[in-house]
Amino acid sequence: MSKKKKTIPTSRGFALPTGCTILSKGINFSIFARHAQEVILVINLPETTKTPQQQVEIPLHPEVNRTGDLWHILLKTKRDDLRYGYRIKGPMSQKINGLVYDEENLLLDPASHIHTPRAWGAKPSERDIPICEIIKHDFDWQDDQPLNIPLAKSIIYELHVRGFTRHPSSNVAHPGTYRGIIEKIPYLQELGITAVELMPVTEFDENDNVFRDPKSGRLLKNFWGYNPVSFFALKSGYAADKAQHINEFKAMVLALHQAGIEVILDMVYNHTGEGKYDGVTSSFRGIDNRIYYLLDHETHDYLNFSGCGNTMNCNHPVVRDLIRDSLRYWVMEMHVDGFRFDLASILGRDTSGHLLANPPMIEMIAEDPVLRDTKIIAEAWDAAGLYQVGTFSTDARWAEWNGMFRDDLRAFMAGLDNTVGNLATRIAGSADLYQSSLRHPFNSINFLTSHDGFTLSDLVSFNEKHNEGNGEENRDGDNHNISWNSGTEGFTRSKTIQDLRFRRMRSMILILLLSQGVPMISAGDEFGHSKKGNNNSWCQDNTINWLNWDMVEKNDGLLRFFKQCIHLRKTHSLFQRTSFFSQAANTQCTEGNPEIIWQSLTPCQQDWSSECHTLAFLLRGSRTDGNKSDHFFIMLNGDKNKDADFTLPPVPGNSTQNWQQIIDTSLDSPNTFLDLQQAPGKAPGTTVKVKYMGAIVLQSPSTT
């Protein structure tokens, strides 16, 4: 590669917008670097038939090419195939001022929308450096518009782009890619979900893992991708055609929208892949370490609220603008429908790491006019112990991953004491968390499992984590799983234990999908995917994380049950409430026509004692809203080994009308879930036996 001082005519350029912008007179570059003493724009001109590849370094003069903290220049060229990066000179004294400038580092532009594409697992070559490119938006969106599915009617499906179809059993033409997801859209439609939530798709380095497989000795991958090097650039390694990865992603979004499915992105703004000072400096640290990261004011060490070595300075105005601009980009240019914010409590910390009363970053996201119709979901905690479920924000725009729903449902279905009252609160929409802050049941994103932790199958098969394959001697991962192995750790041929495990899975699915709030499902749970007890599979680029689609046929009964529960939820509005049950509903029985009636084994008799493991509730339906909304009576038995006899209450409005038993999670498919016309009748006042760790649902048409 030849190097020249300057071969492209330039002019002063413009401070805004930051990043790289094609204008009529050329290409404008602008970058924030407050403490820099010199900024050098490095241009890589790819070879042509007439010229070899060239690298041009263009110094930006501080008295000409600087406006405030923004360094900028206009290249008078029509070439849009160039690559670029920056070298920045400045003070380099970590312990004195927290700045670590090194002019030898070639740095990524934080506002760049595209990096040089590379295949999954490939390492960038010298010819790929610098690795920012000029984006070309030439995709035909075909008048695509946001679906704007109400959050209360949403059913979210969390998946990993590569893991979803990478296994050979997926039978797609492009496994592990955005195209692979397109090929699975008919499956997603049949399942009945309304949104896919994609684990991180911004660029990260999957090769940055230092841990090795203890058996093979090979370096493991950073599979999950919670280690961003950019908030804008799309992960090219997930594309079938890496040279067209942006259009491939857009084609996926368009196809999902045409199928009635929204796209939510899991965004990581709490830290970056640069890590600690001994990590790779690729962008933020080399541009302005003190601005982009939270540092101890005395030692200048990184404050670590993310558990990953560094923490973004999210409430600094410059960083706030960068985050806002990236969110706008994903909505306006990439047409995504919402965001889940990883370790979102960090968005509420000030420049010293203290929790703010009214964090401007959180308010800005909620109030931004471009983002007004997007779904915004907080993981309302961080790695330093801050836990804000229910208190993350009083703004009704913010939904939250409800970790308390997960824990209380798991505890009940593990047979633990003192769980019935907590479970009832979660089923009713977690009013204890959200009603006092003037929010709604749909502000609660209910989930049983996620990418982080046990799968549903492992939740009923393991008491302890089994993370030895991660190369950290099983020290990593959460030790508090609230799981029960059903009598044997891991794989077993015992039909008794297998039956119990499937009964428990079906019961938990039922509770998840018939509770107030928005259900989220982890991909693969619907057909029993197991990670073999690994509850922190972030580094496993193999069958631990690759969904085995052969399980669709093997566990077709479980999948069928999932689909039927989703359909039941979607067709009855009383499972999608936008307001909480009245207080009277929690204290009265039949007086005043309450919307929900709780009982233990006997109508009108509740048992909230710590020793109780049975819970039932009646949901009163109505047809006043024009939607089908029958009456339902749901019985749950969380005992580990004891069946329970429930006495049935009268059908609301008609004491002589029978109930129809549509669901019994203790039965084998297809008898687990029956159509209303096929379901056996059950008279009020009679008893129904619910198997231990089982659930039964009765339905009766509403006549009011």
Summary of the structure (lengths in Angstrom):
residues: 704
radius of gyration: 27.5
end to end distance: 79.5
largest distance: 91.9
contacts: 2392
relative contact order: 0.08
helix: 24%
strand: 21%
